[in-house]
């Protein structure tokens, strides 16, 4: 399991509403415990360091602005479901 913990803060010029506050979040994601899962984990670490996993913006799910949301790298967020092998 991957746990992302991101503290809230004040938006900067790179965000949609500089000066406005955004709340922190904690999100969990799941990868298989095998070679492929470890390779994906390494790629996700690189993507996180490059600020590609999350963004500050409008939540499509909640319909509110100025929150941390997933960016365009999809994650498995439930232990169940997904392809069976």
Buried (B, 14 or more C-beta within 10 A) or exposed (E): EBEBEBEEEEBEEEBEEEEEEBEEBEBEBBBEEEEEEEEBBEEBEEEBEEEEBBBBBBEEEEEEBBBBBBEEEEBBEEEEEEEEE
